[in-house]
Amino acid sequence: MDTKRLQSYTISSGRRQVAVQVAWSPAEALVEYLRGLGCRSDEITRTRADALSWRGMTFTATPVADD
């Protein structure tokens, strides 16, 4: 049984929340956010499952709690 589902993720840069993205995983949410900014795939470095680095900035994705 597949338990994966789309979820909302808060995208943050440092302590600042910059977006909310809907995706299947934190990594996908981050990539989609950065690609939307015009970032190329070869500029993105994965640092953790829920964090990516781009041009010296680290972005993290945190699941939004269900109400």
C-alpha positions as CSV (number, residue, x, y, z in Angstrom):
1,M,0.0,0.0,0.0
2,D,1.4,3.4,-1.0
3,T,1.1,5.9,1.8
4,K,2.7,8.8,0.0
5,R,0.6,11.9,-0.6
6,L,1.0,15.5,-1.6
7,Q,1.8,17.7,1.4
8,S,2.4,21.4,2.0
9,Y,6.0,22.4,3.0
10,T,7.2,25.7,4.4
11,I,10.4,26.7,2.6
12,S,12.8,28.7,4.7
13,S,16.1,30.5,4.1
14,G,17.8,30.8,7.5
15,R,15.1,31.9,9.9
16,R,13.0,33.6,7.2
17,Q,10.0,31.8,5.7
18,V,10.0,32.5,1.9
19,A,7.3,30.2,0.5
20,V,4.8,27.4,1.0
21,Q,5.2,24.6,-1.7
22,V,3.0,21.5,-2.3
23,A,5.0,18.4,-3.2
24,W,5.5,14.7,-2.6
25,S,8.7,15.2,-0.6
26,P,10.8,18.0,1.1
27,A,13.4,17.7,-1.6
28,E,10.9,18.0,-4.4
29,A,9.4,21.1,-2.7
30,L,12.8,22.7,-2.5
31,V,13.8,21.9,-6.1
32,E,10.5,23.2,-7.4
33,Y,10.8,26.4,-5.4
34,L,14.4,27.1,-6.6
35,R,13.6,26.2,-10.2
36,G,10.7,28.7,-10.0
37,L,13.3,31.3,-9.1
38,G,15.2,30.5,-12.3
39,C,17.9,28.4,-10.6
40,R,19.6,25.8,-12.8
41,S,19.8,22.2,-11.6
42,D,23.6,22.3,-11.8
43,E,23.6,25.2,-9.3
44,I,21.8,23.2,-6.6
45,T,23.6,21.1,-4.0
46,R,21.7,18.7,-1.8
47,T,22.9,19.0,1.8
48,R,20.3,16.9,3.6
49,A,17.0,15.2,2.6
50,D,15.2,18.4,3.6
51,A,17.8,21.0,2.7
52,L,19.4,22.3,-0.4
53,S,22.1,24.9,-1.0
54,W,22.1,27.5,-3.8
55,R,24.7,30.2,-4.3
56,G,25.8,30.0,-0.6
57,M,22.3,30.1,0.8
58,T,20.7,27.1,2.5
59,F,17.0,26.4,2.0
60,T,15.0,24.0,4.2
61,A,11.6,22.4,3.8
62,T,9.4,21.7,6.8
63,P,6.0,19.9,6.6
64,V,3.1,22.1,7.5
65,A,1.1,20.6,10.3
66,D,-2.3,19.3,9.4
67,D,-5.2,21.1,11.1
